Amino acid sequence: MAMTMKSLRYALPALVLAGGALLIPQKSAANPDFTKRTGKKCVYCHIGDWSSGKYTEAGLYYREHATLKGYVEKEQALPASVEASPKASKRQ
């Protein structure tokens, strides 16, 4: 059976739309495989519940690069209560 112009008129746009849908980036969902691959716990990349859609800097890096290789962890400032050590507050 030869494809007629009428059937091609409908088939071609359908194929283009289906192919285009495959090119749209999909939102990745957290799963235990990521923790096995990265060696990190969920909270390393996710803020709060993983379904919140909020990410740490590491999570944003992983989302963009699909790996943590090359990610440089920034030093986090310690809260004031942790910075003041008991030794510093002793009276002499």
PyMOL Python script that loads the backbone (N, CA, C, O; Angstrom):
from pymol import cmd

cmd.read_pdbstr("""\
ATOM      1  N   MET A   1       0.835  -1.180   0.000  1.00  0.00           N
ATOM      2  CA  MET A   1       0.000   0.000   0.000  1.00  0.00           C
ATOM      3  C   MET A   1       0.880   1.244   0.000  1.00  0.00           C
ATOM      4  O   MET A   1       1.751   1.410   0.854  1.00  0.00           O
ATOM      5  N   ALA A   2       0.650   2.062  -0.916  1.00  0.00           N
ATOM      6  CA  ALA A   2       1.388   3.319  -1.006  1.00  0.00           C
ATOM      7  C   ALA A   2       0.702   4.345  -0.116  1.00  0.00           C
ATOM      8  O   ALA A   2      -0.524   4.388  -0.009  1.00  0.00           O
ATOM      9  N   MET A   3       1.516   5.156   0.508  1.00  0.00           N
ATOM     10  CA  MET A   3       0.978   6.190   1.379  1.00  0.00           C
ATOM     11  C   MET A   3       0.478   7.339   0.514  1.00  0.00           C
ATOM     12  O   MET A   3       1.219   7.870  -0.314  1.00  0.00           O
ATOM     13  N   THR A   4      -0.738   7.708   0.700  1.00  0.00           N
ATOM     14  CA  THR A   4      -1.308   8.799  -0.097  1.00  0.00           C
ATOM     15  C   THR A   4      -0.959  10.137   0.529  1.00  0.00           C
ATOM     16  O   THR A   4      -0.558  10.200   1.692  1.00  0.00           O
ATOM     17  N   MET A   5      -1.107  11.188  -0.229  1.00  0.00           N
ATOM     18  CA  MET A   5      -0.827  12.540   0.265  1.00  0.00           C
ATOM     19  C   MET A   5      -1.703  12.893   1.453  1.00  0.00           C
ATOM     20  O   MET A   5      -1.262  13.594   2.364  1.00  0.00           O
ATOM     21  N   LYS A   6      -2.947  12.411   1.452  1.00  0.00           N
ATOM     22  CA  LYS A   6      -3.866  12.728   2.544  1.00  0.00           C
ATOM     23  C   LYS A   6      -3.389  12.096   3.852  1.00  0.00           C
ATOM     24  O   LYS A   6      -3.408  12.743   4.899  1.00  0.00           O
ATOM     25  N   SER A   7      -2.967  10.843   3.793  1.00  0.00           N
ATOM     26  CA  SER A   7      -2.501  10.188   5.017  1.00  0.00           C
ATOM     27  C   SER A   7      -1.153  10.765   5.456  1.00  0.00           C
ATOM     28  O   SER A   7      -0.874  10.811   6.654  1.00  0.00           O
ATOM     29  N   LEU A   8      -0.323  11.200   4.528  1.00  0.00           N
ATOM     30  CA  LEU A   8       0.947  11.818   4.859  1.00  0.00           C
ATOM     31  C   LEU A   8       0.737  13.171   5.534  1.00  0.00           C
ATOM     32  O   LEU A   8       1.533  13.584   6.378  1.00  0.00           O
ATOM     33  N   ARG A   9      -0.329  13.847   5.158  1.00  0.00           N
ATOM     34  CA  ARG A   9      -0.652  15.146   5.734  1.00  0.00           C
ATOM     35  C   ARG A   9      -0.861  15.028   7.242  1.00  0.00           C
ATOM     36  O   ARG A   9      -0.539  15.962   7.976  1.00  0.00           O
ATOM     37  N   TYR A  10      -1.386  13.916   7.717  1.00  0.00           N
ATOM     38  CA  TYR A  10      -1.633  13.716   9.144  1.00  0.00           C
ATOM     39  C   TYR A  10      -0.475  12.992   9.833  1.00  0.00           C
ATOM     40  O   TYR A  10      -0.193  13.245  11.004  1.00  0.00           O
ATOM     41  N   ALA A  11       0.178  12.113   9.125  1.00  0.00           N
ATOM     42  CA  ALA A  11       1.244  11.323   9.729  1.00  0.00           C
ATOM     43  C   ALA A  11       2.493  12.159  10.008  1.00  0.00           C
ATOM     44  O   ALA A  11       3.115  12.005  11.060  1.00  0.00           O
ATOM     45  N   LEU A  12       2.857  13.021   9.101  1.00  0.00           N
ATOM     46  CA  LEU A  12       4.077  13.804   9.251  1.00  0.00           C
ATOM     47  C   LEU A  12       4.027  14.739  10.465  1.00  0.00           C
ATOM     48  O   LEU A  12       4.975  14.736  11.251  1.00  0.00           O
ATOM     49  N   PRO A  13       2.973  15.538  10.658  1.00  0.00           N
ATOM     50  CA  PRO A  13       2.927  16.379  11.870  1.00  0.00           C
ATOM     51  C   PRO A  13       2.910  15.552  13.153  1.00  0.00           C
ATOM     52  O   PRO A  13       3.499  15.952  14.157  1.00  0.00           O
ATOM     53  N   ALA A  14       2.240  14.402  13.123  1.00  0.00           N
ATOM     54  CA  ALA A  14       2.208  13.547  14.305  1.00  0.00           C
ATOM     55  C   ALA A  14       3.602  13.039  14.650  1.00  0.00           C
ATOM     56  O   ALA A  14       3.970  12.986  15.823  1.00  0.00           O
ATOM     57  N   LEU A  15       4.365  12.673  13.653  1.00  0.00           N
ATOM     58  CA  LEU A  15       5.739  12.212  13.882  1.00  0.00           C
ATOM     59  C   LEU A  15       6.629  13.334  14.398  1.00  0.00           C
ATOM     60  O   LEU A  15       7.467  13.117  15.273  1.00  0.00           O
ATOM     61  N   VAL A  16       6.447  14.522  13.859  1.00  0.00           N
ATOM     62  CA  VAL A  16       7.247  15.670  14.307  1.00  0.00           C
ATOM     63  C   VAL A  16       6.930  15.997  15.765  1.00  0.00           C
ATOM     64  O   VAL A  16       7.844  16.252  16.548  1.00  0.00           O
ATOM     65  N   LEU A  17       5.666  15.994  16.137  1.00  0.00           N
ATOM     66  CA  LEU A  17       5.282  16.273  17.531  1.00  0.00           C
ATOM     67  C   LEU A  17       5.802  15.199  18.477  1.00  0.00           C
ATOM     68  O   LEU A  17       6.303  15.509  19.558  1.00  0.00           O
ATOM     69  N   ALA A  18       5.688  13.954  18.078  1.00  0.00           N
ATOM     70  CA  ALA A  18       6.173  12.861  18.919  1.00  0.00           C
ATOM     71  C   ALA A  18       7.690  12.953  19.091  1.00  0.00           C
ATOM     72  O   ALA A  18       8.201  12.751  20.192  1.00  0.00           O
ATOM     73  N   GLY A  19       8.399  13.251  18.029  1.00  0.00           N
ATOM     74  CA  GLY A  19       9.848  13.399  18.110  1.00  0.00           C
ATOM     75  C   GLY A  19      10.252  14.594  18.956  1.00  0.00           C
ATOM     76  O   GLY A  19      11.222  14.522  19.710  1.00  0.00           O
ATOM     77  N   GLY A  20       9.518  15.688  18.837  1.00  0.00           N
ATOM     78  CA  GLY A  20       9.799  16.874  19.637  1.00  0.00           C
ATOM     79  C   GLY A  20       9.583  16.633  21.118  1.00  0.00           C
ATOM     80  O   GLY A  20      10.317  17.167  21.949  1.00  0.00           O
ATOM     81  N   ALA A  21       8.584  15.837  21.452  1.00  0.00           N
ATOM     82  CA  ALA A  21       8.313  15.531  22.857  1.00  0.00           C
ATOM     83  C   ALA A  21       9.473  14.768  23.488  1.00  0.00           C
ATOM     84  O   ALA A  21       9.718  14.888  24.688  1.00  0.00           O
ATOM     85  N   LEU A  22      10.174  13.999  22.699  1.00  0.00           N
ATOM     86  CA  LEU A  22      11.321  13.255  23.219  1.00  0.00           C
ATOM     87  C   LEU A  22      12.504  14.167  23.520  1.00  0.00           C
ATOM     88  O   LEU A  22      13.368  13.815  24.323  1.00  0.00           O
ATOM     89  N   LEU A  23      12.552  15.321  22.890  1.00  0.00           N
ATOM     90  CA  LEU A  23      13.667  16.242  23.093  1.00  0.00           C
ATOM     91  C   LEU A  23      13.493  17.159  24.289  1.00  0.00           C
ATOM     92  O   LEU A  23      14.447  17.815  24.706  1.00  0.00           O
ATOM     93  N   ILE A  24      12.296  17.215  24.847  1.00  0.00           N
ATOM     94  CA  ILE A  24      12.030  18.072  26.005  1.00  0.00           C
ATOM     95  C   ILE A  24      12.683  17.448  27.234  1.00  0.00           C
ATOM     96  O   ILE A  24      12.436  16.278  27.528  1.00  0.00           O
ATOM     97  N   PRO A  25      13.510  18.201  27.958  1.00  0.00           N
ATOM     98  CA  PRO A  25      14.154  17.641  29.145  1.00  0.00           C
ATOM     99  C   PRO A  25      13.118  17.228  30.182  1.00  0.00           C
ATOM    100  O   PRO A  25      12.139  17.935  30.422  1.00  0.00           O
ATOM    101  N   GLN A  26      13.347  16.096  30.776  1.00  0.00           N
ATOM    102  CA  GLN A  26      12.446  15.585  31.799  1.00  0.00           C
ATOM    103  C   GLN A  26      13.006  15.934  33.168  1.00  0.00           C
ATOM    104  O   GLN A  26      14.219  15.898  33.377  1.00  0.00           O
ATOM    105  N   LYS A  27      12.135  16.267  34.085  1.00  0.00           N
ATOM    106  CA  LYS A  27      12.545  16.548  35.451  1.00  0.00           C
ATOM    107  C   LYS A  27      12.945  15.232  36.097  1.00  0.00           C
ATOM    108  O   LYS A  27      12.186  14.263  36.075  1.00  0.00           O
ATOM    109  N   SER A  28      14.132  15.204  36.667  1.00  0.00           N
ATOM    110  CA  SER A  28      14.564  13.962  37.295  1.00  0.00           C
ATOM    111  C   SER A  28      13.988  13.875  38.697  1.00  0.00           C
ATOM    112  O   SER A  28      13.852  14.877  39.399  1.00  0.00           O
ATOM    113  N   ALA A  29      13.664  12.692  39.074  1.00  0.00           N
ATOM    114  CA  ALA A  29      13.126  12.459  40.413  1.00  0.00           C
ATOM    115  C   ALA A  29      14.207  11.779  41.245  1.00  0.00           C
ATOM    116  O   ALA A  29      14.976  10.961  40.741  1.00  0.00           O
ATOM    117  N   ALA A  30      14.250  12.126  42.507  1.00  0.00           N
ATOM    118  CA  ALA A  30      15.231  11.514  43.383  1.00  0.00           C
ATOM    119  C   ALA A  30      14.907  10.038  43.550  1.00  0.00           C
ATOM    120  O   ALA A  30      13.745   9.643  43.642  1.00  0.00           O
ATOM    121  N   ASN A  31      15.936   9.257  43.584  1.00  0.00           N
ATOM    122  CA  ASN A  31      15.750   7.845  43.864  1.00  0.00           C
ATOM    123  C   ASN A  31      17.009   7.304  44.520  1.00  0.00           C
ATOM    124  O   ASN A  31      18.063   7.937  44.450  1.00  0.00           O
ATOM    125  N   PRO A  32      16.916   6.150  45.154  1.00  0.00           N
ATOM    126  CA  PRO A  32      18.075   5.608  45.874  1.00  0.00           C
ATOM    127  C   PRO A  32      19.296   5.366  44.979  1.00  0.00           C
ATOM    128  O   PRO A  32      20.422   5.317  45.473  1.00  0.00           O
ATOM    129  N   ASP A  33      19.086   5.219  43.702  1.00  0.00           N
ATOM    130  CA  ASP A  33      20.209   5.004  42.799  1.00  0.00           C
ATOM    131  C   ASP A  33      21.151   6.198  42.790  1.00  0.00           C
ATOM    132  O   ASP A  33      22.363   6.025  42.660  1.00  0.00           O
ATOM    133  N   PHE A  34      20.610   7.417  42.927  1.00  0.00           N
ATOM    134  CA  PHE A  34      21.463   8.606  42.969  1.00  0.00           C
ATOM    135  C   PHE A  34      22.378   8.570  44.180  1.00  0.00           C
ATOM    136  O   PHE A  34      23.546   8.944  44.081  1.00  0.00           O
ATOM    137  N   THR A  35      21.868   8.127  45.316  1.00  0.00           N
ATOM    138  CA  THR A  35      22.711   8.068  46.516  1.00  0.00           C
ATOM    139  C   THR A  35      23.801   7.021  46.349  1.00  0.00           C
ATOM    140  O   THR A  35      24.911   7.197  46.850  1.00  0.00           O
ATOM    141  N   LYS A  36      23.497   5.937  45.652  1.00  0.00           N
ATOM    142  CA  LYS A  36      24.531   4.923  45.391  1.00  0.00           C
ATOM    143  C   LYS A  36      25.589   5.475  44.446  1.00  0.00           C
ATOM    144  O   LYS A  36      26.782   5.246  44.644  1.00  0.00           O
ATOM    145  N   ARG A  37      25.155   6.201  43.417  1.00  0.00           N
ATOM    146  CA  ARG A  37      26.085   6.750  42.431  1.00  0.00           C
ATOM    147  C   ARG A  37      26.976   7.833  43.009  1.00  0.00           C
ATOM    148  O   ARG A  37      28.173   7.877  42.726  1.00  0.00           O
ATOM    149  N   THR A  38      26.390   8.711  43.822  1.00  0.00           N
ATOM    150  CA  THR A  38      27.145   9.862  44.319  1.00  0.00           C
ATOM    151  C   THR A  38      27.809   9.609  45.662  1.00  0.00           C
ATOM    152  O   THR A  38      28.784  10.278  46.005  1.00  0.00           O
ATOM    153  N   GLY A  39      27.292   8.646  46.433  1.00  0.00           N
ATOM    154  CA  GLY A  39      27.820   8.405  47.768  1.00  0.00           C
ATOM    155  C   GLY A  39      27.354   9.451  48.776  1.00  0.00           C
ATOM    156  O   GLY A  39      27.895   9.536  49.878  1.00  0.00           O
ATOM    157  N   LYS A  40      26.369  10.235  48.407  1.00  0.00           N
ATOM    158  CA  LYS A  40      25.847  11.298  49.278  1.00  0.00           C
ATOM    159  C   LYS A  40      24.420  10.977  49.695  1.00  0.00           C
ATOM    160  O   LYS A  40      23.710  10.236  49.015  1.00  0.00           O
ATOM    161  N   LYS A  41      24.012  11.548  50.827  1.00  0.00           N
ATOM    162  CA  LYS A  41      22.628  11.392  51.272  1.00  0.00           C
ATOM    163  C   LYS A  41      21.738  12.367  50.514  1.00  0.00           C
ATOM    164  O   LYS A  41      22.225  13.323  49.911  1.00  0.00           O
ATOM    165  N   CYS A  42      20.432  12.122  50.548  1.00  0.00           N
ATOM    166  CA  CYS A  42      19.466  12.950  49.810  1.00  0.00           C
ATOM    167  C   CYS A  42      19.586  14.433  50.162  1.00  0.00           C
ATOM    168  O   CYS A  42      19.475  15.291  49.286  1.00  0.00           O
ATOM    169  N   VAL A  43      19.813  14.736  51.450  1.00  0.00           N
ATOM    170  CA  VAL A  43      19.850  16.129  51.895  1.00  0.00           C
ATOM    171  C   VAL A  43      21.079  16.879  51.370  1.00  0.00           C
ATOM    172  O   VAL A  43      21.152  18.101  51.496  1.00  0.00           O
ATOM    173  N   TYR A  44      22.030  16.170  50.792  1.00  0.00           N
ATOM    174  CA  TYR A  44      23.185  16.844  50.192  1.00  0.00           C
ATOM    175  C   TYR A  44      22.748  17.675  48.991  1.00  0.00           C
ATOM    176  O   TYR A  44      23.305  18.740  48.726  1.00  0.00           O
ATOM    177  N   CYS A  45      21.739  17.177  48.264  1.00  0.00           N
ATOM    178  CA  CYS A  45      21.261  17.875  47.065  1.00  0.00           C
ATOM    179  C   CYS A  45      19.883  18.509  47.232  1.00  0.00           C
ATOM    180  O   CYS A  45      19.548  19.463  46.530  1.00  0.00           O
ATOM    181  N   HIS A  46      19.085  17.982  48.159  1.00  0.00           N
ATOM    182  CA  HIS A  46      17.704  18.450  48.309  1.00  0.00           C
ATOM    183  C   HIS A  46      17.515  19.232  49.604  1.00  0.00           C
ATOM    184  O   HIS A  46      18.063  18.879  50.648  1.00  0.00           O
ATOM    185  N   ILE A  47      16.729  20.300  49.511  1.00  0.00           N
ATOM    186  CA  ILE A  47      16.354  21.074  50.690  1.00  0.00           C
ATOM    187  C   ILE A  47      14.979  20.590  51.104  1.00  0.00           C
ATOM    188  O   ILE A  47      14.028  20.642  50.324  1.00  0.00           O
ATOM    189  N   GLY A  48      14.881  20.118  52.337  1.00  0.00           N
ATOM    190  CA  GLY A  48      13.599  19.589  52.800  1.00  0.00           C
ATOM    191  C   GLY A  48      13.274  18.285  52.103  1.00  0.00           C
ATOM    192  O   GLY A  48      14.171  17.517  51.757  1.00  0.00           O
ATOM    193  N   ASP A  49      12.010  18.038  51.898  1.00  0.00           N
ATOM    194  CA  ASP A  49      11.547  16.828  51.228  1.00  0.00           C
ATOM    195  C   ASP A  49      11.977  16.874  49.764  1.00  0.00           C
ATOM    196  O   ASP A  49      11.908  17.931  49.137  1.00  0.00           O
ATOM    197  N   TRP A  50      12.414  15.758  49.217  1.00  0.00           N
ATOM    198  CA  TRP A  50      12.900  15.746  47.833  1.00  0.00           C
ATOM    199  C   TRP A  50      11.840  16.197  46.847  1.00  0.00           C
ATOM    200  O   TRP A  50      12.166  16.655  45.752  1.00  0.00           O
ATOM    201  N   SER A  51      10.574  16.072  47.221  1.00  0.00           N
ATOM    202  CA  SER A  51       9.509  16.469  46.297  1.00  0.00           C
ATOM    203  C   SER A  51       9.243  17.975  46.314  1.00  0.00           C
ATOM    204  O   SER A  51       8.414  18.468  45.550  1.00  0.00           O
ATOM    205  N   SER A  52       9.947  18.706  47.190  1.00  0.00           N
ATOM    206  CA  SER A  52       9.732  20.152  47.277  1.00  0.00           C
ATOM    207  C   SER A  52      10.228  20.872  46.024  1.00  0.00           C
ATOM    208  O   SER A  52       9.758  21.963  45.703  1.00  0.00           O
ATOM    209  N   GLY A  53      11.176  20.260  45.318  1.00  0.00           N
ATOM    210  CA  GLY A  53      11.736  20.897  44.127  1.00  0.00           C
ATOM    211  C   GLY A  53      12.791  21.940  44.457  1.00  0.00           C
ATOM    212  O   GLY A  53      13.241  22.670  43.573  1.00  0.00           O
ATOM    213  N   LYS A  54      13.189  22.015  45.724  1.00  0.00           N
ATOM    214  CA  LYS A  54      14.226  22.961  46.136  1.00  0.00           C
ATOM    215  C   LYS A  54      15.540  22.207  46.279  1.00  0.00           C
ATOM    216  O   LYS A  54      15.590  21.114  46.844  1.00  0.00           O
ATOM    217  N   TYR A  55      16.614  22.817  45.750  1.00  0.00           N
ATOM    218  CA  TYR A  55      17.906  22.156  45.719  1.00  0.00           C
ATOM    219  C   TYR A  55      18.985  22.992  46.386  1.00  0.00           C
ATOM    220  O   TYR A  55      18.917  24.221  46.407  1.00  0.00           O
ATOM    221  N   THR A  56      19.973  22.308  46.926  1.00  0.00           N
ATOM    222  CA  THR A  56      21.176  22.971  47.407  1.00  0.00           C
ATOM    223  C   THR A  56      22.024  23.318  46.186  1.00  0.00           C
ATOM    224  O   THR A  56      21.659  22.980  45.060  1.00  0.00           O
ATOM    225  N   GLU A  57      23.150  23.989  46.405  1.00  0.00           N
ATOM    226  CA  GLU A  57      24.036  24.295  45.275  1.00  0.00           C
ATOM    227  C   GLU A  57      24.520  23.005  44.621  1.00  0.00           C
ATOM    228  O   GLU A  57      24.647  22.935  43.399  1.00  0.00           O
ATOM    229  N   ALA A  58      24.789  21.987  45.433  1.00  0.00           N
ATOM    230  CA  ALA A  58      25.225  20.694  44.892  1.00  0.00           C
ATOM    231  C   ALA A  58      24.112  20.075  44.047  1.00  0.00           C
ATOM    232  O   ALA A  58      24.379  19.492  42.996  1.00  0.00           O
ATOM    233  N   GLY A  59      22.881  20.201  44.501  1.00  0.00           N
ATOM    234  CA  GLY A  59      21.751  19.656  43.755  1.00  0.00           C
ATOM    235  C   GLY A  59      21.554  20.342  42.421  1.00  0.00           C
ATOM    236  O   GLY A  59      21.243  19.694  41.422  1.00  0.00           O
ATOM    237  N   LEU A  60      21.733  21.647  42.404  1.00  0.00           N
ATOM    238  CA  LEU A  60      21.621  22.387  41.147  1.00  0.00           C
ATOM    239  C   LEU A  60      22.732  21.983  40.187  1.00  0.00           C
ATOM    240  O   LEU A  60      22.514  21.865  38.981  1.00  0.00           O
ATOM    241  N   TYR A  61      23.934  21.772  40.737  1.00  0.00           N
ATOM    242  CA  TYR A  61      25.053  21.333  39.906  1.00  0.00           C
ATOM    243  C   TYR A  61      24.767  19.954  39.321  1.00  0.00           C
ATOM    244  O   TYR A  61      24.982  19.719  38.132  1.00  0.00           O
ATOM    245  N   TYR A  62      24.276  19.038  40.172  1.00  0.00           N
ATOM    246  CA  TYR A  62      23.972  17.680  39.711  1.00  0.00           C
ATOM    247  C   TYR A  62      22.866  17.699  38.662  1.00  0.00           C
ATOM    248  O   TYR A  62      22.919  16.964  37.676  1.00  0.00           O
ATOM    249  N   ARG A  63      21.881  18.534  38.882  1.00  0.00           N
ATOM    250  CA  ARG A  63      20.768  18.626  37.930  1.00  0.00           C
ATOM    251  C   ARG A  63      21.255  19.087  36.553  1.00  0.00           C
ATOM    252  O   ARG A  63      20.764  18.621  35.524  1.00  0.00           O
ATOM    253  N   GLU A  64      22.218  19.999  36.546  1.00  0.00           N
ATOM    254  CA  GLU A  64      22.731  20.525  35.279  1.00  0.00           C
ATOM    255  C   GLU A  64      23.736  19.586  34.604  1.00  0.00           C
ATOM    256  O   GLU A  64      23.756  19.476  33.379  1.00  0.00           O
ATOM    257  N   HIS A  65      24.577  18.906  35.411  1.00  0.00           N
ATOM    258  CA  HIS A  65      25.671  18.112  34.858  1.00  0.00           C
ATOM    259  C   HIS A  65      25.460  16.599  34.938  1.00  0.00           C
ATOM    260  O   HIS A  65      26.222  15.843  34.335  1.00  0.00           O
ATOM    261  N   ALA A  66      24.445  16.149  35.669  1.00  0.00           N
ATOM    262  CA  ALA A  66      24.160  14.714  35.871  1.00  0.00           C
ATOM    263  C   ALA A  66      25.313  13.979  36.544  1.00  0.00           C
ATOM    264  O   ALA A  66      25.445  12.761  36.425  1.00  0.00           O
ATOM    265  N   THR A  67      26.138  14.733  37.247  1.00  0.00           N
ATOM    266  CA  THR A  67      27.230  14.159  38.029  1.00  0.00           C
ATOM    267  C   THR A  67      27.694  15.205  39.035  1.00  0.00           C
ATOM    268  O   THR A  67      27.451  16.400  38.862  1.00  0.00           O
ATOM    269  N   LEU A  68      28.365  14.744  40.087  1.00  0.00           N
ATOM    270  CA  LEU A  68      28.961  15.680  41.037  1.00  0.00           C
ATOM    271  C   LEU A  68      30.451  15.856  40.770  1.00  0.00           C
ATOM    272  O   LEU A  68      31.123  16.617  41.466  1.00  0.00           O
ATOM    273  N   LYS A  69      30.971  15.150  39.758  1.00  0.00           N
ATOM    274  CA  LYS A  69      32.380  15.308  39.410  1.00  0.00           C
ATOM    275  C   LYS A  69      32.610  16.742  38.946  1.00  0.00           C
ATOM    276  O   LYS A  69      31.905  17.249  38.074  1.00  0.00           O
ATOM    277  N   GLY A  70      33.601  17.378  39.540  1.00  0.00           N
ATOM    278  CA  GLY A  70      33.897  18.757  39.202  1.00  0.00           C
ATOM    279  C   GLY A  70      33.235  19.759  40.130  1.00  0.00           C
ATOM    280  O   GLY A  70      33.560  20.946  40.099  1.00  0.00           O
ATOM    281  N   TYR A  71      32.299  19.285  40.965  1.00  0.00           N
ATOM    282  CA  TYR A  71      31.635  20.192  41.903  1.00  0.00           C
ATOM    283  C   TYR A  71      32.587  20.501  43.050  1.00  0.00           C
ATOM    284  O   TYR A  71      33.164  19.589  43.644  1.00  0.00           O
ATOM    285  N   VAL A  72      32.751  21.763  43.357  1.00  0.00           N
ATOM    286  CA  VAL A  72      33.597  22.194  44.459  1.00  0.00           C
ATOM    287  C   VAL A  72      32.690  22.657  45.584  1.00  0.00           C
ATOM    288  O   VAL A  72      31.953  23.634  45.447  1.00  0.00           O
ATOM    289  N   GLU A  73      32.754  21.940  46.698  1.00  0.00           N
ATOM    290  CA  GLU A  73      31.913  22.263  47.838  1.00  0.00           C
ATOM    291  C   GLU A  73      32.433  23.521  48.512  1.00  0.00           C
ATOM    292  O   GLU A  73      33.616  23.625  48.835  1.00  0.00           O
ATOM    293  N   LYS A  74      31.540  24.470  48.718  1.00  0.00           N
ATOM    294  CA  LYS A  74      31.920  25.718  49.371  1.00  0.00           C
ATOM    295  C   LYS A  74      31.848  25.542  50.877  1.00  0.00           C
ATOM    296  O   LYS A  74      31.012  24.800  51.393  1.00  0.00           O
ATOM    297  N   GLU A  75      32.742  26.241  51.577  1.00  0.00           N
ATOM    298  CA  GLU A  75      32.698  26.191  53.032  1.00  0.00           C
ATOM    299  C   GLU A  75      31.466  26.927  53.513  1.00  0.00           C
ATOM    300  O   GLU A  75      31.147  28.019  53.043  1.00  0.00           O
ATOM    301  N   GLN A  76      30.784  26.310  54.455  1.00  0.00           N
ATOM    302  CA  GLN A  76      29.596  26.951  55.003  1.00  0.00           C
ATOM    303  C   GLN A  76      29.980  27.641  56.309  1.00  0.00           C
ATOM    304  O   GLN A  76      30.725  27.093  57.121  1.00  0.00           O
ATOM    305  N   ALA A  77      29.466  28.834  56.492  1.00  0.00           N
ATOM    306  CA  ALA A  77      29.726  29.570  57.723  1.00  0.00           C
ATOM    307  C   ALA A  77      29.036  28.858  58.874  1.00  0.00           C
ATOM    308  O   ALA A  77      27.889  28.427  58.752  1.00  0.00           O
ATOM    309  N   LEU A  78      29.736  28.739  59.981  1.00  0.00           N
ATOM    310  CA  LEU A  78      29.150  28.099  61.152  1.00  0.00           C
ATOM    311  C   LEU A  78      28.255  29.088  61.879  1.00  0.00           C
ATOM    312  O   LEU A  78      28.548  30.283  61.897  1.00  0.00           O
ATOM    313  N   PRO A  79      27.175  28.617  62.477  1.00  0.00           N
ATOM    314  CA  PRO A  79      26.327  29.509  63.273  1.00  0.00           C
ATOM    315  C   PRO A  79      27.133  30.093  64.428  1.00  0.00           C
ATOM    316  O   PRO A  79      28.093  29.473  64.885  1.00  0.00           O
ATOM    317  N   ALA A  80      26.764  31.253  64.894  1.00  0.00           N
ATOM    318  CA  ALA A  80      27.490  31.943  65.963  1.00  0.00           C
ATOM    319  C   ALA A  80      27.596  31.080  67.211  1.00  0.00           C
ATOM    320  O   ALA A  80      28.607  31.142  67.911  1.00  0.00           O
ATOM    321  N   SER A  81      26.586  30.284  67.506  1.00  0.00           N
ATOM    322  CA  SER A  81      26.604  29.440  68.703  1.00  0.00           C
ATOM    323  C   SER A  81      27.673  28.357  68.596  1.00  0.00           C
ATOM    324  O   SER A  81      28.176  27.895  69.621  1.00  0.00           O
ATOM    325  N   VAL A  82      28.023  27.951  67.415  1.00  0.00           N
ATOM    326  CA  VAL A  82      29.050  26.928  67.230  1.00  0.00           C
ATOM    327  C   VAL A  82      30.431  27.565  67.211  1.00  0.00           C
ATOM    328  O   VAL A  82      31.397  26.969  67.686  1.00  0.00           O
ATOM    329  N   GLU A  83      30.531  28.767  66.667  1.00  0.00           N
ATOM    330  CA  GLU A  83      31.819  29.443  66.564  1.00  0.00           C
ATOM    331  C   GLU A  83      32.403  29.771  67.927  1.00  0.00           C
ATOM    332  O   GLU A  83      33.617  29.702  68.113  1.00  0.00           O
ATOM    333  N   ALA A  84      31.565  30.122  68.867  1.00  0.00           N
ATOM    334  CA  ALA A  84      32.035  30.460  70.210  1.00  0.00           C
ATOM    335  C   ALA A  84      32.314  29.165  70.951  1.00  0.00           C
ATOM    336  O   ALA A  84      31.390  28.496  71.412  1.00  0.00           O
ATOM    337  N   SER A  85      33.570  28.816  71.065  1.00  0.00           N
ATOM    338  CA  SER A  85      33.923  27.566  71.722  1.00  0.00           C
ATOM    339  C   SER A  85      33.962  27.767  73.232  1.00  0.00           C
ATOM    340  O   SER A  85      34.183  28.885  73.698  1.00  0.00           O
ATOM    341  N   PRO A  86      33.751  26.708  74.001  1.00  0.00           N
ATOM    342  CA  PRO A  86      33.797  26.832  75.472  1.00  0.00           C
ATOM    343  C   PRO A  86      35.147  27.322  75.964  1.00  0.00           C
ATOM    344  O   PRO A  86      35.212  28.020  76.976  1.00  0.00           O
ATOM    345  N   LYS A  87      36.230  26.973  75.273  1.00  0.00           N
ATOM    346  CA  LYS A  87      37.558  27.402  75.700  1.00  0.00           C
ATOM    347  C   LYS A  87      37.696  28.917  75.615  1.00  0.00           C
ATOM    348  O   LYS A  87      38.338  29.528  76.470  1.00  0.00           O
ATOM    349  N   ALA A  88      37.103  29.528  74.599  1.00  0.00           N
ATOM    350  CA  ALA A  88      37.214  30.969  74.420  1.00  0.00           C
ATOM    351  C   ALA A  88      36.433  31.736  75.472  1.00  0.00           C
ATOM    352  O   ALA A  88      36.766  32.881  75.777  1.00  0.00           O
ATOM    353  N   SER A  89      35.403  31.122  76.028  1.00  0.00           N
ATOM    354  CA  SER A  89      34.568  31.834  76.983  1.00  0.00           C
ATOM    355  C   SER A  89      34.965  31.593  78.435  1.00  0.00           C
ATOM    356  O   SER A  89      34.312  32.127  79.331  1.00  0.00           O
ATOM    357  N   LYS A  90      36.035  30.792  78.708  1.00  0.00           N
ATOM    358  CA  LYS A  90      36.470  30.536  80.093  1.00  0.00           C
ATOM    359  C   LYS A  90      37.126  31.782  80.664  1.00  0.00           C
ATOM    360  O   LYS A  90      37.878  32.483  79.988  1.00  0.00           O
ATOM    361  N   ARG A  91      36.820  32.032  81.918  1.00  0.00           N
ATOM    362  CA  ARG A  91      37.464  33.163  82.601  1.00  0.00           C
ATOM    363  C   ARG A  91      38.722  32.664  83.278  1.00  0.00           C
ATOM    364  O   ARG A  91      38.757  31.546  83.793  1.00  0.00           O
ATOM    365  N   GLN A  92      39.716  33.458  83.279  1.00  0.00           N
ATOM    366  CA  GLN A  92      40.970  33.041  83.887  1.00  0.00           C
ATOM    367  C   GLN A  92      41.206  33.719  85.182  1.00  0.00           C
ATOM    368  O   GLN A  92      42.225  33.477  85.828  1.00  0.00           O
TER     369      GLN A  92
END
""", "prot")
cmd.dss("prot")
cmd.show_as("cartoon", "prot")
cmd.util.cbc("prot")
cmd.orient("prot")
